Structures are given as C-alpha cells and as structure tokens.
Amino acid sequence: MWKHVAVVVAALAIGFGAFFALSPLFDYVIEQEYMTDEKERERIEEVLVNFKSWVEQSDISTSNMDAILEWSRENENFKVIVLEGIESDTVPDTQKYDYSIEVEFSDKTVLVAVQDYAEVLYFLGDILAMAVAIVLFVLIVIVYYQAEISRIMRLSRDVKAIAGGDLQGKIGKMGNDEIAQLASHVDGMRDSILQKMEEKEQAWRANQELITSISHDIRTPLTSLLGYLELIDAHRENLSEEQQKYLSVCTENAGRIKRQSDELFNYFLAYGHKDDTVPLEQYNAAVLFDQLLSERFMSAEISNVPLQYELSSTLEGVRVYTNVDYLSRVLDNLYSNIVKYADHQIPAVFYVEYRDRMVVVTGENKIAKHSGKVESTKLGLLTCESIMHALQGSFRTQKKDDTFTVVLSLPTK
C-alpha cells in the first residue's frame, strides 16, 4: 500500500514541478515572441490596415455597427475602437492608444484604433503547462501500474505453463514485494513437484528392474521345469500311483506359478509407465504375421482349439514398424483369451490386411456359453491396449451378441 501511495505522491510532485517550471517558461516565450513593442505594433498596424480595406471595399457606414461587431468576432483577439468622428456619450481616451488610423466609411471619415487582447496567451500558456503536468502524472501512474500488471501477467503465464505440465521454466526474481513472494512460492512448488516426480521415476525404475528380473529369473527355469514335467507326463504309465499324484501336484503348482508371473507382468504392462519408448524395427508384414500366427496355429492344434488365419494380398511389399517381442505378447494374450472364453466348436479367425496406411489385424471368435463363469481380471485386454499404444498403434474391441471382435492397427512408417 505504501509503495502505491509513494508512487502517486511522486507523480503529483513531478506534475506540480513541471507546472511551476513550464508556466514561467511559456510566459517568457510569449513575451519574447509575441508581446514585444515591435511585435505588438506590427500586429496592430496590420489589423488596422485590414480593417480599413474591409470598410472601404464593403461600403460600410458608421451606423452599421452590426457589421463592425461581426468583423471583431471574426478577429477574436482584437476589438475596434472609434476614437473621433462619431457622436457618443462615451468618449474614448485617445491617450491610451498609440496606433490609430483614419478610415473612410461610406458616410464620413473617422479615427479608429484597435484594442489587442493578446494577453489571453498567458492564460493559455498556464493551461498548457497544467495539461503537461496532468499528462506527466497520468503517464507515471500508468507506467507504474502497467509494470505491475506485466509482472502479474508474466506470473500468470508461468503458472499456466506449470499447470500445463511444463516444469522446466524457472520464474526469475521479480522484486521484493508480495508479487515477488508469490513467484518465489510458485518456484518452490515447481521444485517440489520436480523432486517428487524424480523420486517417483526412480521408484518406477526400481520396480521395473525388479519385475523384469523376476519375470526373467522365474519364467526361464519355470519353462524348463514345465518341459521336463511334460516329458515325465508322457511316460505316466511307467510311474506308480503315488508318483503320478506327485507329478500332477507339481504340474499344477508350476502352472499356477507361471500364470501368476504372467499376471504380474501383465499388470505391470497394463498399469505401468505408458510413456516408455519401445524400439521399433521394420519388417516385411506378410512374412512377420505368417510366422507369428502360424506359431499360435500350431499351439492351437496341440490344445485342440480351432484357429484360422488369412493374409490379404494387400500386404505384398508392405513394411510394418513394430517390436516383435511386444507384438508376440499381444498375440499370446489374445490366444489365451480364445482358449478361456471362445467356443471351441467354431474356429477363431484372424485376418491381416493393409488399410489406410496401417497393417490391420482383425480377430473374431464366438463366445462360449460358459465364459461368464470364468473369472476375468481384464488384464489381458488392458495389457494389449497398453502394448499397442507403446507400439504407436491402436487397439479396440467389440462385443456383439455372441461374437467378440478385436482390431489391431500398426504403423507402416
């Protein structure tokens, strides 16, 4: 508050100072340029000559005072005074007028003088000085408050940028008043957010390394273990009843561990860091999908799950940009859903084509009647959506009556 009062008082002081400095300056200029005896004489003589010429050319009589008054109004700084030649109750003091001239009116010749009102210029000079003082006062106040508004607008832009996610721009020093304190607090808030984001990022990286390590350390030996258990199971007839019981328990527990590790990894992909970049490589679309889908086709034959796929001729020569490991996980999840929820009496069909500059994979299967009884966490579909987003593609599903459709789109450049 005191700062604003000080600015207003200073502006008033400067304004009054300008008035008291300019008023005598303007008076001096008027005195030197307009009010000297020589200038006054030249001015009055010129007016008298003009008046005489106007009277003689316009054939004005001394009784036509209206015309004379009209001429005086047109020459507003001068007044015509008749000194001699007209009878009047008021006789002018001829000593007051140094310059006069005889004018021949249409009816008689009279002596005429002109009264100069140029002193009004001193008043106009004071008004001009006052106007300059007021303008200075207003300009100083406007400049000050414009500077304050600019600081507020700058702070508003910085806060808006922070709200929009740009946390790198630091707000500079803005003085030592309340606005500066607010800017400092905003900077502190930004630094705190950056610190928390860094801590969150570090925690995320630690979790990522842990989950990746667990996935690798568990899944690799577990895959080997399941393979050996399958080999033993192939010769089940050579085992005793008790050994067969132990084999079933081991196989069931190993499968449970695998499913749980898969769910853990799927949860990580579905709800994890969606901004992580995935390295993409260029592949021949027809060759790639023929290989990936044929692998699932072979697994489906072993599991007695009917599966079909078809590659469109539009894929010829098309290069797709993707990551094979991530794309394989998407297809694995879709195949797992087919095993769990599809009607195994009707084949699930995948159709791959090139459309709208994208490689589009459309999968369709009939939903089994018992699928509603199978517990679902929806992690598989969420994982697919997350992976397809990371692959710069799209993922959408549709359920209509007893048909489930999934559509994947991958970029070709």
C-alpha positions as CSV (number, residue, x, y, z in Angstrom):
1,M,0.0,0.0,0.0
2,W,2.8,2.4,1.0
3,K,4.5,1.7,-2.3
4,H,1.4,2.7,-4.3
5,V,1.0,5.9,-2.1
6,A,4.6,6.8,-2.7
7,V,4.2,6.4,-6.5
8,V,1.1,8.6,-6.5
9,V,2.8,11.3,-4.3
10,A,5.9,11.2,-6.5
11,A,3.8,11.5,-9.6
12,L,2.0,14.5,-8.1
13,A,5.3,16.1,-7.1
14,I,6.7,15.7,-10.6
15,G,3.4,17.0,-12.1
16,F,3.4,20.2,-9.9
17,G,7.1,20.6,-10.6
18,A,6.5,20.5,-14.3
19,F,3.7,23.1,-14.0
20,F,5.8,25.6,-12.0
21,A,8.7,25.1,-14.3
22,L,6.8,25.3,-17.6
23,S,4.4,28.2,-16.7
24,P,7.1,30.9,-16.4
25,L,8.9,29.3,-19.4
26,F,5.8,29.7,-21.6
27,D,5.3,33.3,-20.3
28,Y,8.9,34.1,-21.3
29,V,8.4,32.6,-24.7
30,I,5.1,34.6,-25.2
31,E,6.8,37.8,-24.0
32,Q,9.7,37.4,-26.4
33,E,7.9,36.1,-29.4
34,Y,4.6,37.9,-29.3
35,M,4.4,40.7,-26.8
36,T,7.3,43.0,-27.6
37,D,6.5,46.6,-28.6
38,E,7.7,45.9,-32.1
39,K,5.6,42.8,-32.5
40,E,2.6,44.5,-31.0
41,R,2.9,47.5,-33.3
42,E,3.3,45.3,-36.4
43,R,0.3,43.2,-35.4
44,I,-2.0,46.2,-34.7
45,E,-0.9,48.1,-37.8
46,E,-1.7,45.0,-39.9
47,V,-5.1,44.7,-38.3
48,L,-5.9,48.4,-38.8
49,V,-4.9,48.2,-42.5
50,N,-7.1,45.1,-42.9
51,F,-10.0,46.8,-41.2
52,K,-9.7,50.0,-43.3
53,S,-9.5,47.9,-46.5
54,W,-12.6,45.9,-45.4
55,V,-14.6,49.0,-44.7
56,E,-13.8,50.7,-48.0
57,Q,-14.3,47.6,-50.1
58,S,-17.6,46.6,-48.4
59,D,-19.0,50.2,-48.4
60,I,-19.7,50.1,-44.6
61,S,-21.3,53.2,-42.9
62,T,-20.6,54.3,-39.4
63,S,-24.2,53.4,-38.5
64,N,-23.7,49.7,-39.5
65,M,-22.4,48.6,-36.1
66,D,-23.6,45.0,-36.6
67,A,-21.1,44.5,-39.4
68,I,-18.3,46.0,-37.4
69,L,-19.1,43.7,-34.4
70,E,-19.1,40.7,-36.8
71,W,-15.7,41.7,-38.1
72,S,-14.4,41.9,-34.5
73,R,-15.8,38.4,-33.7
74,E,-14.0,37.0,-36.7
75,N,-10.8,38.6,-35.4
76,E,-11.4,37.4,-31.9
77,N,-8.2,38.8,-30.3
78,F,-8.9,42.4,-31.4
79,K,-11.7,45.0,-30.8
80,V,-12.4,48.1,-33.0
81,I,-12.4,51.4,-31.0
82,V,-13.7,54.6,-32.7
83,L,-11.8,57.5,-31.3
84,E,-13.1,60.5,-33.2
85,G,-15.8,61.3,-35.7
86,I,-18.9,59.8,-34.1
87,E,-21.1,61.4,-31.6
88,S,-21.3,59.3,-28.5
89,D,-22.0,59.7,-24.8
90,T,-18.8,57.7,-24.1
91,V,-15.6,59.5,-25.4
92,P,-12.6,57.1,-25.5
93,D,-9.3,58.2,-24.0
94,T,-7.2,58.7,-27.1
95,Q,-4.0,58.8,-25.0
96,K,-4.4,55.0,-24.3
97,Y,-4.0,54.1,-28.0
98,D,-0.6,54.6,-29.6
99,Y,-1.7,53.4,-33.0
100,S,-4.7,54.7,-34.9
101,I,-5.8,55.3,-38.4
102,E,-8.4,57.4,-40.3
103,V,-11.0,55.2,-42.0
104,E,-13.3,56.5,-44.7
105,F,-16.7,55.0,-44.1
106,S,-19.4,55.4,-46.7
107,D,-20.9,58.4,-44.8
108,K,-17.9,60.0,-43.1
109,T,-14.2,59.7,-42.1
110,V,-13.4,58.7,-38.5
111,L,-10.4,57.9,-36.4
112,V,-10.2,54.3,-35.4
113,A,-7.9,52.3,-33.1
114,V,-7.8,48.5,-32.3
115,Q,-7.6,47.1,-28.8
116,D,-5.3,44.0,-28.6
117,Y,-6.3,41.1,-26.3
118,A,-3.1,39.1,-26.8
119,E,-2.7,38.9,-23.0
120,V,-5.0,35.9,-23.2
121,L,-2.0,33.9,-24.4
122,Y,-0.6,34.0,-20.9
123,F,-3.7,32.2,-19.7
124,L,-3.4,29.7,-22.5
125,G,0.3,29.1,-21.5
126,D,-0.8,28.3,-17.9
127,I,-3.4,25.9,-19.3
128,L,-0.8,24.2,-21.5
129,A,1.6,23.9,-18.5
130,M,-1.2,22.4,-16.4
131,A,-2.1,19.9,-19.2
132,V,1.6,18.8,-19.4
133,A,1.7,18.4,-15.7
134,I,-1.5,16.2,-15.7
135,V,-0.2,14.1,-18.6
136,L,3.0,13.5,-16.7
137,F,1.1,12.5,-13.6
138,V,-1.1,10.1,-15.6
139,L,1.8,8.6,-17.6
140,I,3.8,7.9,-14.4
141,V,0.9,6.2,-12.7
142,I,0.1,4.2,-15.9
143,V,3.7,3.2,-16.5
144,Y,4.0,2.0,-12.8
145,Y,0.7,0.0,-12.9
146,Q,1.5,-1.3,-16.3
147,A,4.7,-2.7,-15.0
148,E,2.9,-4.2,-12.0
149,I,0.2,-5.7,-14.4
150,S,3.0,-7.1,-16.6
151,R,4.6,-8.8,-13.7
152,I,1.2,-10.3,-12.7
153,M,0.6,-11.4,-16.3
154,R,4.1,-12.9,-16.5
155,L,3.5,-14.8,-13.3
156,S,0.1,-16.0,-14.6
157,R,1.7,-17.3,-17.8
158,D,4.3,-19.2,-15.8
159,V,1.7,-20.7,-13.5
160,K,-0.4,-21.7,-16.5
161,A,2.7,-23.3,-18.1
162,I,3.3,-25.2,-14.9
163,A,-0.3,-26.3,-14.8
164,G,0.1,-27.5,-18.4
165,G,3.0,-29.7,-17.5
166,D,6.0,-27.5,-18.4
167,L,8.0,-27.7,-15.2
168,Q,11.4,-26.7,-16.6
169,G,10.9,-22.9,-16.9
170,K,12.1,-21.2,-13.7
171,I,10.4,-18.0,-12.6
172,G,13.0,-15.2,-12.3
173,K,13.4,-12.7,-9.5
174,M,10.5,-10.2,-9.6
175,G,11.5,-7.7,-6.8
176,N,10.7,-8.0,-3.1
177,D,7.0,-7.3,-2.7
178,E,4.0,-9.6,-2.5
179,I,4.1,-10.5,-6.2
180,A,7.8,-11.5,-5.8
181,Q,6.9,-13.6,-2.8
182,L,4.1,-15.3,-4.7
183,A,6.6,-16.0,-7.6
184,S,9.1,-17.5,-5.1
185,H,6.4,-19.7,-3.6
186,V,5.4,-20.9,-7.2
187,D,9.0,-21.6,-7.9
188,G,9.2,-23.6,-4.6
189,M,6.1,-25.5,-5.6
190,R,7.6,-26.3,-9.0
191,D,10.9,-27.5,-7.5
192,S,8.9,-29.7,-5.0
193,I,6.9,-31.2,-7.9
194,L,10.1,-31.9,-9.9
195,Q,11.6,-33.5,-6.9
196,K,8.6,-35.8,-6.2
197,M,8.5,-36.7,-9.9
198,E,12.1,-37.6,-9.8
199,E,11.6,-39.7,-6.8
200,K,8.5,-41.4,-8.4
201,E,10.6,-42.0,-11.6
202,Q,13.4,-43.6,-9.5
203,A,10.8,-45.8,-7.7
204,W,9.3,-46.7,-11.0
205,R,12.6,-47.7,-12.5
206,A,13.4,-49.8,-9.4
207,N,10.0,-51.6,-9.8
208,Q,10.6,-52.0,-13.5
209,E,14.0,-53.6,-12.9
210,L,12.6,-55.8,-10.1
211,I,9.6,-57.0,-12.2
212,T,11.8,-57.6,-15.2
213,S,14.3,-59.5,-13.1
214,I,11.5,-61.6,-11.5
215,S,10.0,-62.3,-14.9
216,H,13.3,-63.5,-16.3
217,D,14.6,-65.3,-13.2
218,I,11.3,-67.2,-12.7
219,R,9.9,-67.7,-16.2
220,T,13.2,-69.1,-17.6
221,P,13.7,-72.0,-15.2
222,L,9.9,-72.5,-14.9
223,T,9.6,-73.1,-18.7
224,S,12.3,-75.7,-18.4
225,L,10.6,-77.3,-15.4
226,L,7.3,-77.4,-17.3
227,G,9.0,-79.0,-20.2
228,Y,10.5,-81.7,-18.1
229,L,7.2,-82.3,-16.3
230,E,5.6,-82.8,-19.7
231,L,8.2,-85.3,-20.7
232,I,7.6,-87.2,-17.5
233,D,3.9,-87.0,-18.0
234,A,4.3,-88.5,-21.5
235,H,5.5,-91.7,-19.7
236,R,3.0,-91.6,-16.9
237,E,2.2,-95.3,-17.3
238,N,5.7,-96.1,-16.0
239,L,5.0,-94.3,-12.8
240,S,3.5,-95.6,-9.6
241,E,0.1,-94.2,-8.5
242,E,1.8,-92.1,-5.8
243,Q,4.4,-90.8,-8.3
244,Q,1.6,-89.9,-10.7
245,K,-0.1,-88.0,-7.8
246,Y,3.1,-86.1,-7.1
247,L,3.5,-85.4,-10.8
248,S,0.0,-83.9,-11.0
249,V,0.6,-81.7,-8.0
250,C,4.0,-80.5,-9.4
251,T,2.5,-79.7,-12.8
252,E,-0.5,-77.9,-11.2
253,N,1.7,-75.8,-9.0
254,A,4.2,-75.0,-11.7
255,G,1.3,-73.9,-13.9
256,R,-0.1,-71.7,-11.1
257,I,3.3,-70.1,-10.7
258,K,3.5,-69.4,-14.4
259,R,0.0,-67.9,-14.5
260,Q,0.8,-65.7,-11.5
261,S,4.0,-64.5,-13.0
262,D,2.2,-63.8,-16.3
263,E,-0.5,-61.8,-14.4
264,L,2.2,-59.8,-12.6
265,F,3.9,-58.9,-15.8
266,N,0.6,-58.1,-17.5
267,Y,-0.3,-55.9,-14.6
268,F,3.0,-54.1,-15.0
269,L,2.3,-53.5,-18.7
270,A,-1.3,-52.5,-18.2
271,Y,-0.9,-50.0,-15.4
272,G,2.7,-49.2,-15.7
273,H,4.6,-46.4,-17.3
274,K,2.9,-45.7,-20.6
275,D,5.4,-43.1,-21.7
276,D,8.3,-45.5,-22.0
277,T,9.5,-45.7,-25.6
278,V,9.7,-49.0,-27.3
279,P,12.3,-49.6,-30.0
280,L,10.6,-50.3,-33.4
281,E,12.1,-52.1,-36.3
282,Q,11.0,-52.6,-39.9
283,Y,9.7,-55.9,-41.0
284,N,8.0,-57.5,-44.0
285,A,4.4,-57.5,-42.9
286,A,3.3,-60.7,-44.7
287,V,6.3,-62.7,-43.5
288,L,6.1,-61.5,-39.9
289,F,2.4,-62.2,-39.4
290,D,2.6,-65.5,-41.2
291,Q,5.3,-66.6,-38.8
292,L,3.6,-65.2,-35.6
293,L,0.2,-66.6,-36.4
294,S,1.5,-70.0,-37.6
295,E,3.1,-70.4,-34.2
296,R,-0.2,-69.8,-32.5
297,F,-1.9,-72.1,-35.0
298,M,0.4,-74.9,-34.1
299,S,-0.2,-74.4,-30.4
300,A,-3.9,-74.3,-31.1
301,E,-3.7,-77.7,-32.9
302,I,-2.0,-79.2,-29.9
303,S,-4.6,-77.8,-27.5
304,N,-7.5,-78.8,-29.8
305,V,-8.5,-75.2,-30.1
306,P,-9.7,-74.4,-33.7
307,L,-7.8,-71.4,-35.1
308,Q,-7.6,-70.0,-38.6
309,Y,-5.8,-67.0,-40.2
310,E,-5.6,-65.4,-43.6
311,L,-3.2,-62.9,-45.0
312,S,-4.6,-60.4,-47.6
313,S,-2.9,-59.8,-50.9
314,T,-2.7,-56.1,-49.9
315,L,0.2,-56.9,-47.6
316,E,2.5,-57.6,-50.6
317,G,5.6,-55.3,-50.3
318,V,4.3,-53.6,-47.1
319,R,6.8,-52.9,-44.4
320,V,5.5,-52.7,-40.8
321,Y,7.2,-50.9,-37.9
322,T,6.9,-52.8,-34.7
323,N,8.6,-54.7,-31.9
324,V,8.4,-58.4,-32.3
325,D,8.6,-59.3,-28.6
326,Y,5.8,-56.9,-27.6
327,L,3.7,-57.9,-30.6
328,S,4.1,-61.6,-29.6
329,R,2.9,-60.8,-26.1
330,V,-0.3,-59.2,-27.6
331,L,-1.0,-62.2,-29.7
332,D,-0.2,-64.5,-26.7
333,N,-2.8,-62.7,-24.7
334,L,-5.4,-62.8,-27.4
335,Y,-4.7,-66.6,-27.9
336,S,-5.1,-67.1,-24.1
337,N,-8.4,-65.3,-24.2
338,I,-9.5,-67.6,-27.1
339,V,-8.6,-70.6,-25.0
340,K,-10.5,-69.3,-22.0
341,Y,-13.6,-67.7,-23.4
342,A,-14.1,-68.8,-27.1
343,D,-16.5,-71.5,-28.3
344,H,-14.1,-74.3,-29.3
345,Q,-16.7,-75.8,-31.7
346,I,-16.3,-72.8,-34.1
347,P,-12.8,-71.6,-35.3
348,A,-11.4,-68.3,-34.2
349,V,-10.4,-66.3,-37.3
350,F,-7.6,-63.7,-37.8
351,Y,-7.5,-61.6,-40.9
352,V,-4.5,-59.4,-41.7
353,E,-4.6,-56.6,-44.3
354,Y,-3.1,-53.3,-45.4
355,R,-5.6,-50.5,-45.0
356,D,-5.4,-46.7,-44.6
357,R,-1.6,-46.8,-44.4
358,M,-1.8,-49.2,-41.4
359,V,-1.4,-53.0,-41.1
360,V,-4.8,-54.1,-39.6
361,V,-5.3,-57.4,-37.8
362,T,-8.9,-58.3,-37.2
363,G,-9.7,-61.3,-34.9
364,E,-13.1,-62.7,-34.4
365,N,-14.4,-65.6,-32.3
366,K,-17.7,-66.9,-31.0
367,I,-18.1,-66.6,-27.2
368,A,-18.6,-69.8,-25.3
369,K,-21.8,-70.1,-23.2
370,H,-19.8,-71.0,-20.1
371,S,-17.4,-67.9,-20.5
372,G,-19.4,-65.9,-17.9
373,K,-18.4,-68.4,-15.3
374,V,-14.7,-68.0,-15.9
375,E,-13.2,-65.4,-13.7
376,S,-11.6,-62.5,-15.6
377,T,-9.4,-59.6,-14.4
378,K,-9.5,-57.9,-17.8
379,L,-5.7,-57.6,-17.5
380,G,-5.1,-59.4,-20.8
381,L,-7.1,-56.8,-22.8
382,L,-5.6,-53.9,-20.8
383,T,-2.1,-55.3,-21.5
384,C,-2.8,-55.5,-25.2
385,E,-4.1,-51.9,-25.2
386,S,-1.1,-50.6,-23.3
387,I,1.4,-52.5,-25.6
388,M,-0.3,-51.3,-28.8
389,H,-0.1,-47.8,-27.5
390,A,3.6,-48.3,-26.9
391,L,3.9,-49.7,-30.5
392,Q,2.3,-46.4,-31.8
393,G,-0.7,-48.4,-32.9
394,S,-4.3,-48.8,-31.8
395,F,-6.3,-51.5,-30.1
396,R,-10.1,-51.8,-29.9
397,T,-12.6,-54.5,-29.1
398,Q,-16.3,-55.0,-29.8
399,K,-18.7,-57.5,-28.3
400,K,-22.0,-58.0,-30.2
401,D,-24.4,-60.8,-29.3
402,D,-22.2,-63.9,-29.1
403,T,-19.4,-62.6,-31.2
404,F,-16.2,-61.0,-29.9
405,T,-14.1,-58.9,-32.3
406,V,-10.7,-57.3,-31.7
407,V,-8.9,-55.0,-34.1
408,L,-5.1,-54.1,-34.0
409,S,-3.5,-51.4,-36.1
410,L,0.2,-51.0,-36.6
411,P,2.0,-48.2,-38.4
412,T,3.8,-48.8,-41.7
413,K,6.1,-45.7,-41.4
